Amino acid sequence: MSSFKRDNKEEDDGGNPWQNLEKTSVLQETRMFNETPVNARKCTHILTKILYLLNQGEVLGTREATECFFAMTKLFQSKDVVMRRMVYLGIKELSPIADDVIIVTSSLTKDMTGKEDLYRAPAIRALCSITDSTMLQAVERYMKQCIVDRNAPVSSGALVSSLHLASTAGEVVKRWANEAQEALNSDNIMVQYHGLGLLYHIRKADRLAVTKLVNKLTRQHLRSPYATCFLIRIACKIMEEEDASGNATEDSPLFNFVECCLRNKSEMVVYEAAHAVVNLKRTNPRELSTAVSILQLFCGSSKATLRFAAVRTMNKVAMLHPPAVNVCNLDLEGLIADSNRSVATLAITTLLKTGAESSVERLMKQIATFVAEISDEFKLVVVQAIRSLCTKFPRKHAVTMNFLSGMLREEGGLEYKTSIVDTIILIIEENPDAKEAGLGHLCEFIEDCEHTSLAVRILHLLGKEGPYSKCPSRYIRFIYNRVILENATVRAAAVAAIAQFGACCPDLLPNVLVLLNRCQMDCDDEVRDRATYYYTILNQSNPELNKRFIADHEIVSLPLLEKSLNEHLKGPLTERFDLSIVPKSQVVQPEVNEEVMIMNKAAPKIARVNREEVNTEKLLAIPGIHHVGALHKSCAPVQLTESETEYTVSCIKHCFAHHIVFQFDCVNTLSDQLLENVRVDLELPEGFVSRAVIPCAKLPYGDKESTYVIVQFPEDVPSSIATLGATLRFLVKDCDPATGQPDSDEGYNDEYILEDIEVTVADQMQKSKKQNFLAAWESADTEEWVEAEDTFELSSVTSLQDAVNTILKFLGLAPANLSENVPDGAHTHTLLCSGTFRGGVEVLVRSKLAVADGVTMQLTVRSTDMDVAELITSAVG
């Protein structure tokens, strides 16, 4: 009895009976598979252990997997149903690792065509996992039969397996379209759903075929709610493609179908339709309100899943259309006390995005009551809502900052803490009034921060913002504590931060030199080297040296620096490496994922790169490109032809200090033509000089190839704004559409007129955001800088927000201090923005706007070059 009691206690504790499994012992147990007769119960238990190990990430070697696989094949002699299905699972798991897995093809084929329905569906899945494109034709006939089989699990298994096979044997699977069409007419909801999935996958490359399929299905009633949901997604994708190509119509039958699904009897379909409507760009306010009212009804549902789905969708809508969600505020208020904490969290964060400024403090207090009970994933949702709140209501920074600092002191992972720190840094950088409080909270946090990466970021921020605060000396103590107490990485960052105070605060320089002198005795090489470097520069008491080597944060792009150094080392090494040819690093805005609650933490984060880093590798292949210097800016592609024409051309402008490189990406859409010697001839205004034309040797059907034109800017800066005519010229050769080979070596010259290309101020201006714009503006009031000022009437805009958006787009500048957002009801506004003109010319702009009958603007430009300042004012005029 005591043993039974112990077992019951273990069950109550929720212990995992498999947690102490060892791979070696389990593989030895597989010898039992060779016994005769087969002990089905024990063998099933061993198979379960193998599957558990594989799903826990245990790695089997090829030999181990092969031996285990062949031992498993001996189990086909048993008729035990449970064990046979476990064998199928084992085959699926081991087939990518083991050798010679095709040995079981005949056994699986026999099972999939046999009379035992319990064997057939799993046998199909296992067979398709070991079959490649060369073997598939042998079982093609059986697969077609199984797709149209009367047994629903068999038909579904065949359809899903066909969908997986389409990635490796697409041409074979395309021949099964008739069977998939027949499965689409099935009465079984899963077979119909899987049939639609396979049929769409077969036809998705043919836009016309997909459109016909969708138009046909939208006119008939699908029995399966899953198939209807999938059809809604296909319809939305078609509508988005129509919007992108400019072929959208006001009364779209597809949109009418989606709207009609809002009245479906299935809750799943109704939600999918509402979710689709609120996410479509073409949705107007009336249609949006209908979808939101559906979501509002779901908020009162007794099912937690429906409440969660509705409030999550509303949370997303609130980011783009807050007024549309305002009508649901009472329902959302009721969900704050929901027993499901995930629903409550999303309800509060939605209210934070849509509510009034007066309700912020009350909502913050309500969040604080249960924020400790929710997971890190939902805490991230709260932090993101607070981030948008700080942008919307800058005056509430004290409340939000105190709340965030409290969250920092709680337990949590790196991603959660990073999100909070990012939000505090955003508030500090965008709201000058919040700087002192924010820096104070971060100083307290690094006193007990266990994450090295976060400590380094905060120290960097303290070095950047601390010297310009009201009392810089108070931060030095927090920074120097890190030199004493932390690891080498953090100590090195602390030394760099201390040096910033010495470079920017002359009155603190003696104390900073003392601290740096002590750091020269550190046990780590990097810390000692940094301390010696900064001490030597600061000891010279030369402001110009301090600014150039310490205070300025502009650095080159590290990936491109590495590539350039590798290329240099491959050369003859007769010349010194020229650092000026490496483009400067630009800040890349991170993507904010609104649906962090469904985030896959196992997926690695891909480092984001800017447009310049992406294009530099292609540009380096152009002969003689090194002579034009470092890439300053790459612009977004501009279409020079209609999308339906026989030749499509887009242009990317790459701006350098004294040159501009036009990259023309060309596509030949005629299958019976091969184009050769493809190039673009430009009609250059006076002052522009063409330096090189790099043609594309061949342009086959369907391929995208590039041709380049290198042009030198005029010496006169104001003349650099111009419009250029463009003509595509090429040699045409008729060819066989099937092979792409030309019919003969002879061809004829032809040309195609392209849209004009405009070179604007924005093309030559790289955004460079000033973290402390007011300090930069005051420091620009010196003899080294020049100032230009003018007043304009902006006749093309009617509101302050439109004026701000137009100015930023036209000049290509980066806004500062949240000045890109105009408060509601404001009659005056000041826009602060900055950038770097080609050649490294810094530009600061202050635009004072006032609205009466129209919008009046007083534009003040400060720059290190008078010609650039005059260019900006004249371009606006």
N, C-alpha and C positions, 0 to 999 in steps of 0.2 A: 504493500500500500504506500510505503514511503516513496518508492520509485515513481509511482503514478502521481503522487502529489508534487514531486519535483518537476515532472514533465508538465503538469498543469501550470506551475509557477513560471516555467520557461515560456509557455505559450502566452501567459498574461503579460510577460515582459516584452512580448513582440520580438523575440530573438530570431535571427535569420539562420536557419539550419544549414545554409550553404556557404556561410561567410568564411569558413576555414578550409575551403577546398583547395587542394594543391593540384596543379596541372599534371605533374608526373604520376601521381597516384591514380588520378582519373583515367589517364591514358593506359595505365597498366590494367585497369579494370575492364577495358574494352576487349581484352582477351576472351571474356565471357561470351562475346558475340560469336565465337567460333565453336562453341559447345553444341552438341546435338543430344537431345532436342533443345531447342531454344527456350530459355526461361524468359518469357515475355515480360513478366513483372520486373525482374531485376534489370533486364536490358533497357526497359523504358526508363527506369530510375537512372541508369548510367547515361543514357542519351540526354536526360534532363540536366544532369551535371555538366555535360559537354556544352550544351546550349547556354547554360548559365555562365560558364566561364567565358565563352565567346562574346556574349552580350555585355559582360563586365569589362571587356577590353583586353582580355588575355590573348596573347599572340601565339599562334601555333606556327612552327616552322613548316616548310613545304613537305619534308619527309614525314614529320609527325602527322600532318593533316592527311597526307596520302595514305599512310598506314591505317589511320582511324577511318578514313573513307572506305577503304577496301574491306576492313573488318565489318563496317556497317552494311555493306552490300550482302553479307551472308544472312542478314535478318529478313531478306525478302522471302525466305522459305517458310516463315511463320505467317499465319493468317490473322494474327491478333490485330484488330482495327486500330486501337490506340497506339500500339508500338509502330505500326506501319506509318501512321501520320507523323509520329516523331522522327521516323527515318527520313521522310520527305523534308522535314524542317532541317535535319542535320545535313542532308545533301545540299540544300540551298545555301546553308551557312559555309560549308566547306568547299563548295565548287570554285570560288575564286582563288583558293589557296592550294588545293590539292592538284596533283598531276593525273592525267588520263581519266578524267571524270566521265568521259563519254561512254565508258564501259557499261554504265547503267541505263543507257538510252533505250535499249530493247525492253528492259523491265518496266521502265516508266511509260513507254509507249503502250505496252500491254495493259498497264493499269489504267491509263487515260482512256483507252478504248474498251475497257472491260464492262461488266455489268454491275460492279459494286460502286454505287454513286459516292460513297464516303471516300473512296480512293481517288476518284477521277479528278476532282478539282485540285487537291494538293499535288497530285502527280503532274498535272499540267504546269503548275507553278514551278515545281522542281525541274521538270524537263526544260522549260524555257530559261532557267537560270544556268543550265550547262550547255545550251545550244548556241552556236554561233551562226553567222550568215551562211557559211558553207554547208552546214548540216540542216539548216532550217527547211530547205526545199523537200527533204525526205519526210518531214512530219507536217508539211503545209496542208496536205489534204485532211489530216486528222484535226488540225487547228481550225480549219474552216468549218468542219462538222461540229466541233465543240462550241464554236461561237454561236451557232444557231440551235444548239441543243435545247430540248424542252426543260431540262433540269436547270433551274436558275443558278445555283452555286457553280455548276460546271460552266455555264455560259459566262458568268461574271469572271470566273477564274481565267478563262481563255481570253476575254476582252482585256483584263488588266495585264495579263502576261504579254499580250500583243502590244500593248502600250509601252511596256518596258523594252520589248524587242525592237520597237520602231527606232530607238536611238542607235542601234547597231546594224539593223537590217531593214532600213526604211523602205527600200525598193520592193522587197518581198511583201512587207506588211501592207503597202499601198494596194496590192492586188486583192486585199480582203475587204475592200470598201463595201461591196454588195452585201457581204455577210454582216458587217457592222451596221449597215442601213436596215437590214432585217431585224437585228437585235434592238435597234432603236424603236421598233414598233411593238416590242414585247410588253406584256401586261405587268411584268415584275419591275418594281421601282428601281432596284439596283442594276438590273440588266439594262434597262433603258438609260440610266445615268452613265454606266460604263460604255455603252454603245455610242452615246453622244460624245463622250470623251475621246474614244478611239477615232470616230469619224472626223471630229474636228482636227485631231492631230494629223490625220492623213491629208486633210485638205487645207491646213492652215497656211501653206505656202501659196495657195491660189486664192487671192482675195475675192475674186468674182464667185468662186465656188462656195466660199464661206458665207458670203452675202446671200447667195441663193438658198443655202441650207438654213440660215437664220430666218430669212423671210418666210420660208416654207413652214418652219416649226412655230413661228410666232402666230401663224394663222390657225394652228391646230392646238388642241389641249393636250399637254403632256401629263400623263398620270403621275410621274415621279416628281416630287418636290425638289429632289437633288438635281435632276436634269433641268428643271425650270430655273433653279439658282445658277447653274452653270451656263444656261442659255442667256440669262441676264448679264452675266460677266462677259460673254462673247459679244453681246449686243453693245455693251458699254465700250468695249475695246474698239469695235468698228466705228462707233460714234466719235471716240477720241481721235482715231486716225482721220476721220472726215474733218474734224475740227482742225487738226494739224495741217492738213493739205488744203484747207480753205474751201472744201466742197460741202460744208454743212448746210442743211436746209432748215427753215424755221419749224415746219411741221414734219418732223421725222417720224416715220412709222415705227422705228425701233424705240424711240423715246416714248411713244404712245403705248407700246407694249410694256415697257418697264413701268410706266405710270399705272397701267391697267393691273399689273401684278401687285400694286399696293392694296388691291381689294381681293386678293386671293384668299382662299379659306385656310391655307397653310401658314402658320406663323413664321416658319423658316423663310418661305418665299416673300412674305410681306416685309420681313426685316431686310432681306437681301436687296429688295427693290428700293426700300427707303435708304439703305446704305449707298446704293448705286446713285440715286438721285442727288444726294447731298455731296457726292464726290465728283459729279460731272461738272466740267467747267461751264457748259452751256446752260446750266440750270438757272432760271430766273427766280426772283423773290416769291412769286405766287407758287411755283412748283416746289421751291424749297420749303415754304411754310406747310405745304401738304405733307411732305415727308417728315418734317419735324413734329407735326401733330400726331403722326403714327408712332414716332419714337416716344412722344409724350404719353401716349396710351400704354406703351410697353413699360414705362417707368412705374406704373401702378399695377403691373402684373404680379401674380402670386409666385411665378417662377423666377428664381434668382438668376438663371441664365439669361432670360429675356431682359430683366432689369439691368444686368451687367452689360449686355450687348447694346442696349439703348443708350445708357449713360456714357458708355465708351465712345459711341459714335457722336453723341452730342458734344462730348469733350473735344473731339476733333473738329466738329463744325464750329465750335466756339472760337477756334483759332482764326478762322477765315470770315465767319459771318456772326459775330456776337449778337447783333440785334435780333436775328432769327431765333436764337435760343432764349432770349429774355423772357418770352412768353411761358417758358417752362420753369422759371425760377422757383415758383411755389412747389412744383412737383419735386424739383431737385432738393429744396429745403427739407422736404419730408424724407428724402433718402439719406440725409446726413446721419440719422439714427438707425439706419438699416443694420440688421444683424450681420449681414455680409460686409466685412470691412473693406473689401475691394470695391464694392458698389458705393459705400460711403465715401471712400477716398476720391473716386472719380467724380462723385456728385459735388464734393466740396471744391475740387480743383476746377470743375466746370463753372461753378459759381464765382470762383476767383477771377475767371476770365471774362465773365459776363456781368458780374455784379457792379454796384456803384462803389465809389471810393469810401463812402461812409460805412459800408459793411465789411471792409477788409479786416479790421481789428476783431470783430465778432467771429468771423470765419476762422481767423488764425487761432483764436482760443478754442474753437471747437475741434480743429485739427489736432491741437496739442493734447487733447484728452485721449486720443487713441493712436497717435502716430507711432508710439513704441510697440503697438501690437501688430502692425502690418509688416509685410516683408520688404526687403530692400528694393525690389522691383517697383512696388507701389510708392515707396518713399521717393523714388526717382521721379514718378509722375507728379508728386506734390512739389518737389523742387523745381521741375520744369514749369509748373503753373505759377509758382512764386517768381520765377525768372521773367515770365511774360507780364506778371503783375507789376514788377519793378519798372518795366518799360512803359506800362500804361499809366501808372500813378507814381511818378518819381518822388512826390512829397511823402509817400508812405515808407520811405527807405528805412526809417528808424524801427518801425514795427517789423518789417520783413527781415532786417538785419539781425535783430535780437532773436527772432524765431530761428533763423538759419544758424546762428551761433549756438543756440541750444541744441539743435540737431547735430552739430559738429561734435558736441561733447558726448553724444550717445554712442552706443556700439554700432558698428556697421562696417561693410567691406570697402575696398579701395574705390570701386566704381561709384558707390553711394557718396563717399566723402569727396571724391573728385568732382562730382556733380554740384555739391554744395559750394566747394571752393570756387568752381567756375562761375557760379552765380554771384558769389560775393565779389569776385574780381570784376565781373561785368558791371555790377553796381558801382564799384569804385571807379572804373574807367569811364563810365558814362555819366555819372552823377557826382560833380565836384563836392556837393554838400555831404555826401556819404563817405568821402574818402577817409577822414580821421577815424570815424567809428569802425569802418570796415577793416582798416589796417590794424586797429587795436584788437579786433576779434581774431584776425589771422595771427597776430603775434602771440596771443594766448594759446591758439591751437598748436602752433609749432613747438611750444614748450613740452607738449606731450603727444607729438605726432609720430606714429610708428611706420609711416609710409615715406620712403626716401624720395620718391618722385614728387609727392605733394610738397614736402619740405623744400625741395629745390625750387619748385615753381613759386612758392610763397616768398622765399628769399630773393628770387629774381624780381618779383613785384615790389618788395620792400626797397630794393636797390633802385628801382625805376621811379617809384612814386614818393618814397620816404624823403629824399632831399628837397622836394618841393612842398612838403607839408608845413604846418605852422610851427611845429617843434621837432625838427629832424633828429635832434640828439636823443630823444626818448626811444627811438627804434634801434639805435646802435647796441644798446645793452641786450636786447632780445637776439640780435644777429650774432653778437660775439659769444653769447651763451651756446650757440650751435657750434662754434669753433672749439669750445671746451668739451662739449658733451656728446657730439654726434659722430657718425662714421665719416670716412674720408670724402665721399661724394658730397655730403651735406656741408662739410667743412670747406671744401673748395668753392661751393656756391656762396657760402657766407663770406669768404674772403672777397669774392667779386662784388658782393653787395656792399660791403664796407667801403671798398674802393670808390664806389659811386658817390658816397657821401663826401669823400675827400675831394673828388673832382668837381662836385657841384656846390659844395658849402665851404668856402675858404676859411671861415671861422672855426670849423671842425677839423681842418687839415692836420694840425699838430697832434691831436688825439688819435686821429686815424693812422698817422704814421707810426705812432707808438704801438698800436694794435697790430699793424701789418708787420712791424719789426719782430714782434713776438711770434707771429705766424710763420716767420722764416725758419723757425726751429721745429716745425711740425715733423712728425715721423713719416708723412706721406709725400711722395715726390710731387704730385700734382698740386697739392696745397702749398708746398714750399715754392714751387715755380711761379704759381700765381701771385703769392705774396711778394716775392722778389720782383716780379714784373711790375706790379702795381706800385710797389714802394719806390722803385727806381724812377718811374714816370712822375709820380706825385712829388717826389723830392726835388724835381727840377723847378717846381712852382711856375710852370709854363701853361697858361690856360689853353693855348692852342693844342699842345700835346695832350692835355687832359681830355679835351673835346674829341680829338681825332681817335685816340686809342682807348678811351675808357667810357666817356659819356655817350657817344654815338652808338646806336644799337644796330645799325644797318650791316648785315652780313651777307655773304654770298650764299647761293643755293648749295647746300652741302652735297646732295646727289650729283649735281652737275659739276661741282668742284672735284669730286672723286673721279667722275668720268673723264674730265679734262686732264687731271693728273695722270691717269692711266694711259691716255692717248699720248701725253707728252713723254712718258717713260718709254713708249714704244718707238719714239722717234730717235734722231741722231744725237740729241742732247747737246747740240752745239750752241743753242740759245737758251736764255733764262726763261723760266715759266712766267707768262704774263697773266697776272690775276685779273686784269681789267676785262678779259674776254669772257669771264664767268658771270652770268646774270645774277643780279641781286635777288635775295630771297624775299618773297612776298607772303603776307599772311593769307592762309587759306581758311575760310570760314568753315567750321565743322558742321556736318549735317545734324540737325536735331531730329531724333526719331520720336515722334509723338506717341507711338504705340510701344513704349518700352516694356510694357507688361508682358508682351509676347516675344521678347527678345531672346535669341538663342545665344546663351553665354559661351557656348563652346566654339562658336564661329569666330575666327580670328578677325581682328579689325584691320582693314586695309588702310595703310597710310595714305592720306589725301595729298595730292600734288596739285600745284597750280598750273595754269595753262602754259606758262613759259617753260616749265620743266618738261611738260609733255611734248611741246613742239621743238625744243632745242635739239633733240636727238635727230629728228628728220632734217633740220636745217644744217646740222654739221656735215651732212652728206653732200651739200652743195659746194662745188669747187670755188675756192677763193672766199668763202664766207667768213673765214677768220679775220680778214682784213677790215671788216666793217665793225668789229668790236663786240661788246656784250649785248645780248638781246635785252631790250628795255621793256617791251610789252607785246603780247600776242592778243589780237582782238578775236571776238567771236565770229564764226563763219557767217557770211552774207551771201544769199542766193542771188545769182546774176541771171538765172533763167527760170522759166516756169517748170514745175515738177513734171508736167506731162510732155515736155518737148523731147525731140529725138536725142539731144545732147543736153545734159544738165551740168552746170558749172557753179561752184561756190568759191568764194574768195576769203582767204584769211590774211589779214594785214599784220606783218611782224615789223615792229618799229625798233630801230637802233638809234644811236646818238645822232648820226648824220645821214642815215639811209633808211629806206623802207623796202621790205621784201614782200612782194605779192605772191601768195601761194594759191594757185588755182587748182582745185580738186575737180577733175572732169570724169564724167561717167557716160559711156556710149550705150544707148538703149536700143540700138538697131542691131539685131542678130545677124543680118546679112552684110554687115560692113566692118572692116578693120581699119582703124585710123592710125596713121603714122605721122611722125614729126609734128606732134600736137603742141601748139604754143599760143600765147595770147599777146597781141600787139596793142600797146597802150598809146593813146593820144595824150602826150604830156604837155601841160601848160608851160609857160615861160618860167625858167629857173630850175625846173626839174630836169635831171639828166639820167638817161638809161645807162646803167653800167654793165648789165649782163642779162641775157635771156636764156634760160635753161629749159629746152623743150622736153616733152615726153616722147620717147622713141616709138612706143606702140601703145594703143588703147583698144584692147579687145572688148567684145560685147560683155556688158555687166560688170567689168572691173572698174575700180576707182584708182586713177593715177594722177600724179601732180606735175604741174609745170610751174616754173618760177620766173619772176622778173625782179631784178635788183635795180632800184632807182635811188638816186641821191637827192636829198632835200635841197631846196634853194638856200643860198647863204642868208637871204633876208627871211627872218623867222615869220613875220606876218604873212608871207607868200606861201607858207607851207600848208595852208588850208586851200584845197582845190578840188575840182571835179575832173575825173579822167575818163575819157572814152575807151572802150575795150572791144576788141574783135578776136574771136577764136578762129585760128587758121590751122589747116591740117591737110594731109594727103589721104584720100579715100581709096580703099581697095575693096572690091566686091569679094565676098567669101562665102563658103559653105556654112549655113547656120548650124549644122550638126557637128562639124569638126572645128570650125573657126579658122580654117586654113584658107588663105586668099586663092582666088581662081587663077590669078596671073600676077606677075611682078609689076605690071603696069597699073597706074592709078591716075587720079585727077585731083587737082587742088580745089579746095572748097573753103568757105569761111562762114562764120555764124556771128551775127551782131549780138553783143551782150549788153546788159544794163550798165549804166555809168557807175563808176566807183568814186565814192566821196572820201577824201582824207580830211578828218575833223580834228578839233582840239582833243577830244576824248581819245582818239587813236594814239596820240602822242603823250598822253598823261597816264602815269601809273599811280593807282591809289596808294597812299602811304598814310595810314591813320595815326594821328598824333594822340597819344594817350593823355597828355596834359596840354590841351590846345591853348588854353589861356596863357600858360607859362611860355609856350612857343611863340605866341602872338606878341607878348611883351618883349621877349628877347629878340624879336625881329625888328624892333624899333631902333635900329642902329644904322650906321653909314654903309655897312655891307649889304643891306637890303634896300630895295626901292619900293615905293608905294604908288599905285594907280587907283583912282576912284572915279566913279561915274554913276549917274542916276538914269534909270530906264523905266518905261511903261511896258509891262508885259501884257500885250493885247491878246495873246493866244491862250492864256489861262484865266480861270475865273475864281480860283480858290488858292489859299496859301499853301495847302498840301500839294496841289498840282504844280504850283510854282517851284516848291522845293524839289519835287521829283524831277521836274524838267531841268532844273539847274544842275543837279547831280548827274543826270544822264548826259546832258550836253557837254559838261566840262570834264566828266570822267573822274571826279574827285571823291574822296572818302569822307563821310560826315563824322563829326566828333560831338561828344557830350550829349548824345541823343537828340541833336538838333534836327535830325531828319524827320522827327515826329512833331507835328503841329498840334497843340492842345485844342480840344473841341471848343468852338465859340471864340477863339482868339482872333483879334483884328490886326495884331502885329506879331512878328516873329523874326528871330535872328538865326540864320543858318551858318554854321561854322564847318568848314571843310578844308582838306589839305591833299596834296599830291606831289609827285615828282615829274617834271617835264623831261623829255628826252635830253640826254646830256647831263643828267644829274642836277637839274635846276629845281630847287625847292620852291613850292608855291603854297601860300596860305590865303584863304578867301573868307571874308566875312560879308554876308549878304543880309541886309536889313530889309524886311518885307513889310508892307502895309497894304491892307485891302480897303477900298472904298467903292467907287464905281468899277474900278479895275484893280490890278495889282501893281503897286509901285515898288521898285527895288533900288536900294542904294548899295552898289557893289564896291567893296574895297579889296584890292589885291596887293599882297606883299610877296615879293619874290627876290631872288638873288640876281635876276637878270631883267633889265628894263624892257627889252623886246618881248619877253615872255609875258610880263605883266600887261603890256599894251595889247598883245595878241589876245589875251583872255577878255579884256574889256571890249575890244573891237569886235570879237567874235560874238559876244552876247548882244551887242548893239545891232 
